[in-house]
Amino acid sequence: MDFNASSKKEQRGILAGMLLGWGRKNGDNFFIQHSLPQEEYLLFKKSLLEGITRKPVSCDRKSLKTGKIALRIEPKLIPLTRILIKRLYREENQSQKISRKFLDFLTPQGIAIWFMDKGSKSFKRRGDRICALEIFLNTRTSQIESEIITAYFAEVWDIHWGLSKTRNFYRLRLGTKAGKQFCTFLRPYIHPSMLYKIETSYNTTATI
């Protein structure tokens, strides 16, 4: 797994991917929360954040109303995080506003984290036969923001997502050929516990 975070560019890319994924704003900083079955993946993020901030990151357990256990990490605040938070969030209502300038911070590592957090796959059937693969990036964004994201991927990475509308939001979709190419692109940066999300042969379908 190729995750080098020694340069500022790589650090920005990883943090941007985390913020677009399951990172949640907390003042000028952010926290990440995962379910207990994803503990190994969360600890991987914890290690990355400790390397970027050069400070220890605690991992806390939280009991949810459902009775399940969630794990939460929050890195020490550094200037780079403060800048990225300011670039991504609207001041008036604290919601995200995805812009091309923010997407340009991404690296392949950051894209991989975004997909590991919010990506999924499904197989289309025709009777008992698997006839197609679909890859989704579940952004839950507006049409305008979704088009900004698709333009970024097309222009920078030659990855051509389509859009799929779900209620009042959109998500990004790739068909079989483009989906397999995208999974090949991501494979060097995928944590072992998340490899099931990019396996393109028929197996367990990942969902968000």
Disulfide bonds with the S-S distance in Angstrom:
none
